[in-house]
Amino acid sequence: MKPNFRMELVLVALVCLLPVVGAYVLYYYGSPGELPRLENEERRLYEPAIPLPAVSGRTADGRTVDTLWLQPRWSLIYARTSPCDERCLHDLVRLYQVHASLGRDQDRMQRVYLGVGGDSLSSEGRVGAAGRLDSAGGERFLRLLDSLGEPPGEGGRIYVADPHGNLVLSYPPDAGQEGLRDDLERLLDVSRIG
């Protein structure tokens, strides 16, 4: 064997073995907290996830359910404490666009509107599922969000819940569509549920 051939063989072996050794070291000695976080100033991540109270409503296909987010899908929730005006309709269109941009993963997520007059918006086809905040479940939902310091208010707020009914993320109503979509894509990529 020529010396160059041996060196090439050693280099090929190192290139193949280094990722395996690195993965082993990270798996057994690394910590997920040490991994770099992708920064997004707009979002708030809840660690650990917070169980949401049940809010009844209508699903996109017209069924009445006791809990809107205990579906086999993730929930993209838009909540507001005032009637839906032009700004609200604009925000709902933006959320529809984010949902549609998820491509093949859009079936893993549902859009939910919570507010005053949510059922009428659902019947108009503007939202996927809808519930009312002026119900007993809606009031519990508002108290929980108020205790977290993230109430929807009159201007609204965006929340993301997992298929088990846990609050995972929160955004202001004017959150950037690209950042929101990127977060949802990342979430759905690493999630094994929903």
GROMACS elastic network, one bead per residue, 0.5 to 0.9 nm:
[ bonds ]
;  ai    aj funct       b0    kb
    1     4     6  0.83638   500
    1     5     6  0.66048   500
    1     6     6  0.70552   500
    2     5     6  0.53058   500
    2     6     6  0.66570   500
    2     7     6  0.89562   500
    3     6     6  0.52246   500
    3     7     6  0.63590   500
    3     8     6  0.87296   500
    4     7     6  0.51139   500
    4     8     6  0.61708   500
    4     9     6  0.86026   500
    5     8     6  0.50797   500
    5     9     6  0.61532   500
    5    10     6  0.86630   500
    6     9     6  0.50363   500
    6    10     6  0.61911   500
    6    11     6  0.86081   500
    7    10     6  0.51072   500
    7    11     6  0.61695   500
    7    12     6  0.86503   500
    8    11     6  0.50718   500
    8    12     6  0.61571   500
    8    13     6  0.85858   500
    9    12     6  0.51847   500
    9    13     6  0.62007   500
    9    14     6  0.86615   500
   10    13     6  0.51096   500
   10    14     6  0.61828   500
   10    15     6  0.86668   500
   11    14     6  0.50610   500
   11    15     6  0.61474   500
   11    16     6  0.86138   500
   12    15     6  0.51324   500
   12    16     6  0.62455   500
   12    17     6  0.86224   500
   13    16     6  0.51706   500
   13    17     6  0.60332   500
   13    18     6  0.84541   500
   14    17     6  0.50953   500
   14    18     6  0.57091   500
   14    19     6  0.88879   500
   15    18     6  0.57118   500
   15    19     6  0.74432   500
   16    19     6  0.66577   500
   16    20     6  0.74820   500
   17    20     6  0.52885   500
   17    21     6  0.62157   500
   17    22     6  0.85757   500
   18    21     6  0.51331   500
   18    22     6  0.59557   500
   18    23     6  0.85091   500
   19    23     6  0.60138   500
   19    24     6  0.85109   500
   20    23     6  0.51749   500
   20    24     6  0.61961   500
   20    25     6  0.86944   500
   21    24     6  0.50795   500
   21    25     6  0.62259   500
   21    26     6  0.86746   500
   22    25     6  0.51798   500
   22    26     6  0.61894   500
   22    27     6  0.85307   500
   23    26     6  0.51265   500
   23    27     6  0.59365   500
   23    28     6  0.85627   500
   24    27     6  0.51609   500
   24    28     6  0.61659   500
   24    29     6  0.81240   500
   25    28     6  0.54930   500
   25    29     6  0.54788   500
   25    30     6  0.66951   500
   26    29     6  0.53899   500
   26    31     6  0.73683   500
   27    30     6  0.57753   500
   27    31     6  0.79310   500
   28    31     6  0.85396   500
   30    33     6  0.86133   500
   30    34     6  0.72798   500
   30    35     6  0.86520   500
   31    34     6  0.54223   500
   31    35     6  0.72352   500
   32    35     6  0.53673   500
   32    36     6  0.86937   500
   33    36     6  0.78222   500
   33    37     6  0.85317   500
   34    37     6  0.87229   500
   39    42     6  0.89991   500
   39    43     6  0.88511   500
   40    43     6  0.59327   500
   40    44     6  0.85482   500
   40   179     6  0.72310   500
   40   183     6  0.87911   500
   41    44     6  0.80259   500
   42   170     6  0.83828   500
   42   171     6  0.59254   500
   42   172     6  0.67938   500
   42   175     6  0.63885   500
   42   176     6  0.81711   500
   42   179     6  0.85378   500
   42   180     6  0.89568   500
   43   169     6  0.66412   500
   43   170     6  0.55602   500
   43   172     6  0.75786   500
   43   175     6  0.81376   500
   43   180     6  0.83436   500
   44   168     6  0.84088   500
   44   169     6  0.55532   500
   44   170     6  0.50533   500
   44   171     6  0.65342   500
   45    48     6  0.87587   500
   45    49     6  0.83368   500
   45   167     6  0.89107   500
   45   168     6  0.60110   500
   45   170     6  0.67098   500
   46    49     6  0.52073   500
   46    50     6  0.69543   500
   46   167     6  0.70046   500
   46   168     6  0.52093   500
   46   169     6  0.60396   500
   46   170     6  0.81452   500
   47    50     6  0.78676   500
   47   168     6  0.75254   500
   48   168     6  0.80335   500
   49   161     6  0.87334   500
   49   162     6  0.87932   500
   49   166     6  0.55499   500
   49   167     6  0.54533   500
   49   168     6  0.51726   500
   49   169     6  0.85084   500
   50   165     6  0.84103   500
   50   166     6  0.50612   500
   50   168     6  0.70156   500
   51   161     6  0.88725   500
   51   164     6  0.81326   500
   51   165     6  0.59034   500
   51   167     6  0.60786   500
   52    55     6  0.86868   500
   52    69     6  0.85850   500
   52   140     6  0.87878   500
   52   141     6  0.67423   500
   52   144     6  0.78074   500
   52   161     6  0.81888   500
   52   165     6  0.57054   500
   52   166     6  0.54918   500
   52   167     6  0.61917   500
   53    67     6  0.82812   500
   53   137     6  0.65002   500
   53   138     6  0.82047   500
   53   140     6  0.63841   500
   53   141     6  0.57678   500
   53   144     6  0.81839   500
   53   165     6  0.79996   500
   53   166     6  0.89874   500
   54    66     6  0.67843   500
   54    68     6  0.72520   500
   54    69     6  0.78989   500
   54    70     6  0.84536   500
   54   137     6  0.56565   500
   54   138     6  0.79922   500
   54   140     6  0.83345   500
   54   141     6  0.77768   500
   54   165     6  0.82346   500
   55    65     6  0.86244   500
   55    66     6  0.64446   500
   55    67     6  0.50224   500
   55    68     6  0.60934   500
   55    69     6  0.81896   500
   55   114     6  0.89895   500
   55   131     6  0.67784   500
   55   132     6  0.77419   500
   55   133     6  0.81178   500
   55   135     6  0.78673   500
   55   136     6  0.79194   500
   55   138     6  0.56902   500
   55   139     6  0.89625   500
   55   140     6  0.85137   500
   55   141     6  0.74804   500
   56    64     6  0.73576   500
   56    65     6  0.55718   500
   56    68     6  0.58998   500
   56   130     6  0.85537   500
   56   131     6  0.60596   500
   56   132     6  0.77568   500
   56   135     6  0.83913   500
   56   137     6  0.70116   500
   56   138     6  0.82746   500
   57    63     6  0.82866   500
   57    64     6  0.56585   500
   57    65     6  0.56589   500
   57    66     6  0.67296   500
   57    67     6  0.71523   500
   57    68     6  0.62154   500
   57   114     6  0.89368   500
   57   118     6  0.85272   500
   57   119     6  0.76118   500
   57   129     6  0.72191   500
   57   130     6  0.55584   500
   57   132     6  0.70393   500
   58    61     6  0.78500   500
   58    62     6  0.55932   500
   58    63     6  0.53891   500
   58    65     6  0.60901   500
   58    66     6  0.88666   500
   58    68     6  0.75115   500
   58   119     6  0.72168   500
   58   122     6  0.75301   500
   58   128     6  0.87588   500
   58   129     6  0.55562   500
   58   130     6  0.55068   500
   58   131     6  0.65641   500
   59    62     6  0.52800   500
   59    63     6  0.53529   500
   59    64     6  0.64733   500
   59    65     6  0.70949   500
   59    68     6  0.71573   500
   59   112     6  0.83520   500
   59   122     6  0.82216   500
   59   128     6  0.65183   500
   59   130     6  0.66327   500
   59   131     6  0.88817   500
   60    63     6  0.74969   500
   60   110     6  0.84854   500
   60   111     6  0.86531   500
   60   112     6  0.88520   500
   60   122     6  0.72454   500
   60   123     6  0.89080   500
   60   125     6  0.80649   500
   60   127     6  0.74281   500
   60   130     6  0.79653   500
   61   128     6  0.81676   500
   61   129     6  0.82366   500
   62   122     6  0.84163   500
   62   123     6  0.82541   500
   62   129     6  0.82864   500
   64    68     6  0.89159   500
   65    68     6  0.63023   500
   66    70     6  0.88055   500
   67    70     6  0.57423   500
   67    71     6  0.80820   500
   67   137     6  0.89788   500
   67   165     6  0.85131   500
   68    71     6  0.68867   500
   68    75     6  0.84204   500
   68   112     6  0.76705   500
   68   129     6  0.73654   500
   68   130     6  0.78496   500
   68   131     6  0.76063   500
   68   165     6  0.85775   500
   69    72     6  0.83937   500
   69    73     6  0.77280   500
   69    74     6  0.73494   500
   69    75     6  0.60504   500
   69   110     6  0.87079   500
   69   112     6  0.84004   500
   69   161     6  0.69520   500
   69   162     6  0.75614   500
   69   163     6  0.63438   500
   69   164     6  0.73717   500
   69   165     6  0.52916   500
   69   166     6  0.84684   500
   70    73     6  0.78260   500
   70    74     6  0.87260   500
   70    75     6  0.89367   500
   70   162     6  0.83235   500
   70   163     6  0.56029   500
   70   164     6  0.56851   500
   70   165     6  0.53673   500
   71    74     6  0.75474   500
   71    75     6  0.83819   500
   71   110     6  0.88338   500
   71   163     6  0.57399   500
   71   164     6  0.77258   500
   71   165     6  0.82746   500
   71   194     6  0.83308   500
   72   108     6  0.77652   500
   72   109     6  0.87531   500
   72   162     6  0.89954   500
   72   163     6  0.54741   500
   72   164     6  0.81487   500
   72   193     6  0.80105   500
   72   194     6  0.52501   500
   73   107     6  0.76997   500
   73   109     6  0.50710   500
   73   110     6  0.64520   500
   73   162     6  0.71881   500
   73   163     6  0.50312   500
   73   164     6  0.87516   500
   73   193     6  0.79070   500
   74   108     6  0.61577   500
   74   110     6  0.61890   500
   74   111     6  0.86905   500
   74   160     6  0.72964   500
   74   161     6  0.58701   500
   74   164     6  0.84526   500
   74   165     6  0.85419   500
   74   188     6  0.87335   500
   74   193     6  0.84900   500
   74   194     6  0.59708   500
   75   108     6  0.87396   500
   75   109     6  0.55614   500
   75   111     6  0.58542   500
   75   112     6  0.65718   500
   75   159     6  0.80237   500
   75   160     6  0.56393   500
   75   161     6  0.50549   500
   75   162     6  0.64028   500
   75   163     6  0.72220   500
   75   165     6  0.85571   500
   76    95     6  0.81310   500
   76    99     6  0.83529   500
   76   109     6  0.69134   500
   76   110     6  0.60567   500
   76   112     6  0.60108   500
   76   113     6  0.86043   500
   76   158     6  0.71325   500
   76   159     6  0.60296   500
   76   161     6  0.67312   500
   77   110     6  0.83661   500
   77   111     6  0.59753   500
   77   113     6  0.58788   500
   77   114     6  0.72730   500
   77   157     6  0.81912   500
   77   158     6  0.55885   500
   77   160     6  0.59833   500
   77   161     6  0.75410   500
   78    91     6  0.84710   500
   78    92     6  0.76473   500
   78    95     6  0.83460   500
   78   111     6  0.77834   500
   78   112     6  0.61798   500
   78   114     6  0.62042   500
   78   115     6  0.83952   500
   78   152     6  0.83901   500
   78   156     6  0.67705   500
   78   157     6  0.58416   500
   78   159     6  0.64434   500
   78   160     6  0.88984   500
   78   173     6  0.79076   500
   79   112     6  0.82304   500
   79   113     6  0.58838   500
   79   115     6  0.57367   500
   79   133     6  0.81907   500
   79   151     6  0.89246   500
   79   152     6  0.57531   500
   79   153     6  0.81691   500
   79   154     6  0.89676   500
   79   155     6  0.88141   500
   79   156     6  0.52841   500
   79   157     6  0.55780   500
   79   158     6  0.65276   500
   79   159     6  0.78793   500
   80    83     6  0.77141   500
   80    84     6  0.79564   500
   80    88     6  0.84375   500
   80   113     6  0.83800   500
   80   114     6  0.65038   500
   80   115     6  0.51470   500
   80   116     6  0.77398   500
   80   133     6  0.81980   500
   80   151     6  0.87106   500
   80   152     6  0.52026   500
   80   153     6  0.56342   500
   80   154     6  0.54039   500
   80   155     6  0.61802   500
   80   157     6  0.65439   500
   81    84     6  0.89154   500
   81   114     6  0.82880   500
   81   115     6  0.55952   500
   81   116     6  0.65828   500
   81   133     6  0.71462   500
   81   134     6  0.86856   500
   81   152     6  0.67409   500
   81   153     6  0.53855   500
   81   155     6  0.76918   500
   81   156     6  0.69283   500
   82    85     6  0.84326   500
   82   115     6  0.67424   500
   82   116     6  0.61544   500
   82   153     6  0.76294   500
   82   155     6  0.76065   500
   82   156     6  0.81840   500
   83    88     6  0.84290   500
   83   115     6  0.68549   500
   83   116     6  0.52056   500
   83   117     6  0.65992   500
   83   118     6  0.87174   500
   83   154     6  0.82320   500
   84    87     6  0.76634   500
   84    88     6  0.51714   500
   84    89     6  0.67208   500
   84   115     6  0.76800   500
   84   116     6  0.73981   500
   84   117     6  0.76183   500
   84   118     6  0.84950   500
   84   121     6  0.86296   500
   85    88     6  0.51652   500
   85    89     6  0.63114   500
   85    90     6  0.87012   500
   86    89     6  0.50946   500
   86    90     6  0.61830   500
   86    91     6  0.86776   500
   87    90     6  0.50274   500
   87    91     6  0.62562   500
   87    92     6  0.86829   500
   87   155     6  0.82647   500
   88    91     6  0.50540   500
   88    92     6  0.61898   500
   88    93     6  0.86717   500
   88   155     6  0.77310   500
   88   156     6  0.77376   500
   88   173     6  0.88220   500
   89    92     6  0.50104   500
   89    93     6  0.62366   500
   89    94     6  0.86669   500
   89   126     6  0.82451   500
   90    93     6  0.51687   500
   90    94     6  0.63193   500
   90    95     6  0.87720   500
   91    94     6  0.50190   500
   91    95     6  0.62442   500
   91    96     6  0.86097   500
   91   156     6  0.89977   500
   91   173     6  0.67625   500
   91   174     6  0.73059   500
   92    95     6  0.50617   500
   92    96     6  0.61405   500
   92    97     6  0.86444   500
   92   113     6  0.83824   500
   92   126     6  0.74407   500
   92   127     6  0.72558   500
   93    97     6  0.62406   500
   93    98     6  0.87111   500
   93   126     6  0.80341   500
   93   127     6  0.89144   500
   94    97     6  0.50764   500
   94    98     6  0.63041   500
   94    99     6  0.86282   500
   94   177     6  0.71074   500
   95    98     6  0.50134   500
   95    99     6  0.60580   500
   95   100     6  0.84983   500
   95   111     6  0.78065   500
   95   158     6  0.89953   500
   95   177     6  0.78202   500
   96    99     6  0.50311   500
   96   100     6  0.60432   500
   96   101     6  0.85211   500
   96   111     6  0.76699   500
   96   126     6  0.87097   500
   96   127     6  0.79654   500
   97   100     6  0.50602   500
   97   101     6  0.60543   500
   97   102     6  0.88762   500
   97   177     6  0.81953   500
   98   101     6  0.51242   500
   98   102     6  0.67506   500
   98   177     6  0.61821   500
   98   178     6  0.78667   500
   98   180     6  0.74125   500
   98   181     6  0.57214   500
   99   102     6  0.55768   500
   99   103     6  0.80914   500
   99   105     6  0.88449   500
   99   106     6  0.59503   500
   99   109     6  0.75874   500
   99   110     6  0.80568   500
   99   111     6  0.76555   500
   99   181     6  0.77361   500
  100   103     6  0.61754   500
  100   106     6  0.62748   500
  101   104     6  0.89034   500
  101   105     6  0.89383   500
  101   106     6  0.76319   500
  101   181     6  0.74247   500
  102   105     6  0.53909   500
  102   106     6  0.50684   500
  102   107     6  0.87938   500
  102   181     6  0.71002   500
  102   184     6  0.79893   500
  102   185     6  0.67466   500
  103   106     6  0.55981   500
  103   107     6  0.84756   500
  104   107     6  0.68841   500
  104   108     6  0.84759   500
  105   108     6  0.54095   500
  105   109     6  0.72875   500
  105   185     6  0.79506   500
  105   188     6  0.73574   500
  105   189     6  0.88879   500
  106   109     6  0.54423   500
  106   110     6  0.76886   500
  107   110     6  0.73007   500
  108   188     6  0.79935   500
  108   193     6  0.89635   500
  108   194     6  0.56128   500
  109   163     6  0.89583   500
  109   188     6  0.89449   500
  109   194     6  0.76499   500
  110   128     6  0.64072   500
  110   129     6  0.74707   500
  111   127     6  0.63955   500
  111   129     6  0.61925   500
  111   130     6  0.84874   500
  112   127     6  0.65323   500
  112   128     6  0.57900   500
  112   130     6  0.54076   500
  112   131     6  0.77014   500
  113   118     6  0.63174   500
  113   119     6  0.89573   500
  113   121     6  0.82869   500
  113   122     6  0.81710   500
  113   127     6  0.63913   500
  113   128     6  0.76022   500
  113   129     6  0.62619   500
  113   131     6  0.64102   500
  113   132     6  0.83578   500
  114   117     6  0.84895   500
  114   118     6  0.59022   500
  114   129     6  0.86786   500
  114   130     6  0.57954   500
  114   132     6  0.54097   500
  114   133     6  0.59363   500
  114   138     6  0.80093   500
  115   118     6  0.53608   500
  115   119     6  0.89649   500
  115   130     6  0.81314   500
  115   131     6  0.67852   500
  115   132     6  0.51256   500
  115   133     6  0.50750   500
  115   134     6  0.75815   500
  115   138     6  0.85528   500
  115   156     6  0.88529   500
  116   119     6  0.84604   500
  116   131     6  0.84474   500
  116   132     6  0.58039   500
  116   133     6  0.63372   500
  116   134     6  0.68249   500
  117   120     6  0.55942   500
  117   121     6  0.67942   500
  117   130     6  0.89214   500
  117   131     6  0.83026   500
  117   132     6  0.68082   500
  118   121     6  0.52825   500
  118   122     6  0.63221   500
  118   123     6  0.88567   500
  118   127     6  0.88296   500
  118   129     6  0.85966   500
  118   130     6  0.51635   500
  118   131     6  0.53706   500
  118   132     6  0.56110   500
  118   133     6  0.84527   500
  119   122     6  0.50131   500
  119   123     6  0.63183   500
  119   124     6  0.87626   500
  119   129     6  0.85285   500
  119   130     6  0.57858   500
  119   131     6  0.63892   500
  119   132     6  0.73643   500
  120   123     6  0.51304   500
  120   124     6  0.63726   500
  120   125     6  0.89138   500
  120   130     6  0.86604   500
  121   124     6  0.50964   500
  121   125     6  0.65503   500
  121   126     6  0.57532   500
  121   127     6  0.65095   500
  121   130     6  0.74723   500
  122   125     6  0.52582   500
  122   126     6  0.60734   500
  122   127     6  0.54297   500
  122   128     6  0.67076   500
  122   129     6  0.62595   500
  122   130     6  0.57269   500
  122   131     6  0.87360   500
  123   126     6  0.77608   500
  123   127     6  0.85211   500
  124   127     6  0.79916   500
  125   128     6  0.71606   500
  127   130     6  0.69182   500
  131   135     6  0.85669   500
  131   138     6  0.79338   500
  132   135     6  0.58493   500
  132   137     6  0.84391   500
  132   138     6  0.61524   500
  133   136     6  0.78656   500
  133   137     6  0.73283   500
  133   139     6  0.60100   500
  133   140     6  0.88452   500
  133   141     6  0.77480   500
  133   142     6  0.75241   500
  134   137     6  0.81498   500
  134   138     6  0.57542   500
  134   139     6  0.62892   500
  135   139     6  0.61847   500
  135   140     6  0.87370   500
  136   139     6  0.52201   500
  136   140     6  0.64660   500
  136   141     6  0.87199   500
  137   140     6  0.51414   500
  137   141     6  0.61704   500
  137   142     6  0.86997   500
  138   142     6  0.62045   500
  138   143     6  0.86615   500
  139   142     6  0.50473   500
  139   143     6  0.61927   500
  139   144     6  0.86510   500
  140   143     6  0.50907   500
  140   144     6  0.62250   500
  140   145     6  0.87100   500
  141   144     6  0.52853   500
  141   145     6  0.63621   500
  141   146     6  0.86213   500
  142   145     6  0.51674   500
  142   146     6  0.59841   500
  142   147     6  0.85719   500
  142   151     6  0.65815   500
  142   152     6  0.77682   500
  143   146     6  0.50095   500
  143   147     6  0.61619   500
  143   148     6  0.87088   500
  143   151     6  0.81947   500
  144   147     6  0.51682   500
  144   148     6  0.64340   500
  144   149     6  0.88564   500
  144   150     6  0.88983   500
  144   151     6  0.83494   500
  145   148     6  0.50351   500
  145   149     6  0.63229   500
  145   150     6  0.52845   500
  145   152     6  0.76294   500
  146   149     6  0.50863   500
  146   150     6  0.58243   500
  146   152     6  0.83442   500
  147   150     6  0.76739   500
  147   151     6  0.81566   500
  148   151     6  0.76499   500
  150   153     6  0.87933   500
  150   157     6  0.81310   500
  150   170     6  0.76829   500
  150   171     6  0.89370   500
  151   156     6  0.82270   500
  151   157     6  0.74266   500
  152   155     6  0.69256   500
  152   158     6  0.77689   500
  152   172     6  0.84666   500
  152   173     6  0.87109   500
  153   156     6  0.53768   500
  153   157     6  0.73678   500
  154   157     6  0.88789   500
  155   172     6  0.88775   500
  155   173     6  0.71260   500
  156   172     6  0.74901   500
  156   173     6  0.57746   500
  157   170     6  0.73905   500
  157   171     6  0.61432   500
  157   172     6  0.50120   500
  157   174     6  0.84162   500
  158   169     6  0.83254   500
  158   170     6  0.57074   500
  158   172     6  0.60591   500
  158   173     6  0.57578   500
  158   174     6  0.89313   500
  158   175     6  0.84173   500
  159   167     6  0.71678   500
  159   168     6  0.75882   500
  159   169     6  0.56558   500
  159   171     6  0.62789   500
  159   172     6  0.87868   500
  160   166     6  0.84542   500
  160   167     6  0.60946   500
  160   168     6  0.56412   500
  160   169     6  0.50054   500
  160   170     6  0.63584   500
  160   171     6  0.86319   500
  160   184     6  0.87931   500
  161   164     6  0.78269   500
  161   165     6  0.58340   500
  161   166     6  0.52056   500
  161   168     6  0.54686   500
  161   169     6  0.71850   500
  162   165     6  0.55266   500
  162   166     6  0.53977   500
  162   167     6  0.67151   500
  162   168     6  0.67695   500
  162   193     6  0.81080   500
  162   194     6  0.75851   500
  163   166     6  0.74384   500
  163   193     6  0.70111   500
  163   194     6  0.57772   500
  164   193     6  0.88091   500
  164   194     6  0.89014   500
  167   170     6  0.80950   500
  171   174     6  0.80580   500
  171   175     6  0.61575   500
  171   180     6  0.83107   500
  172   175     6  0.54388   500
  173   176     6  0.89892   500
  174   177     6  0.84640   500
  175   178     6  0.87525   500
  175   179     6  0.75983   500
  175   180     6  0.69348   500
  176   179     6  0.54692   500
  176   180     6  0.62113   500
  176   181     6  0.86030   500
  177   180     6  0.51279   500
  177   181     6  0.59791   500
  177   182     6  0.84752   500
  178   181     6  0.51471   500
  178   182     6  0.60615   500
  178   183     6  0.85937   500
  179   182     6  0.50957   500
  179   183     6  0.61627   500
  179   184     6  0.86358   500
  180   183     6  0.51735   500
  180   184     6  0.62194   500
  180   185     6  0.86127   500
  181   184     6  0.50934   500
  181   185     6  0.60351   500
  181   186     6  0.85213   500
  182   185     6  0.51397   500
  182   186     6  0.61482   500
  182   187     6  0.85186   500
  183   186     6  0.51724   500
  183   187     6  0.60623   500
  183   188     6  0.86229   500
  184   188     6  0.60467   500
  184   189     6  0.84139   500
  185   188     6  0.51990   500
  185   189     6  0.60090   500
  185   190     6  0.87417   500
  186   189     6  0.50773   500
  186   190     6  0.63796   500
  186   191     6  0.85136   500
  187   190     6  0.55378   500
  187   191     6  0.59960   500
  188   191     6  0.50403   500
  188   192     6  0.78622   500
  188   193     6  0.84738   500
  188   194     6  0.82778   500
  189   192     6  0.81091   500
  191   194     6  0.76164   500
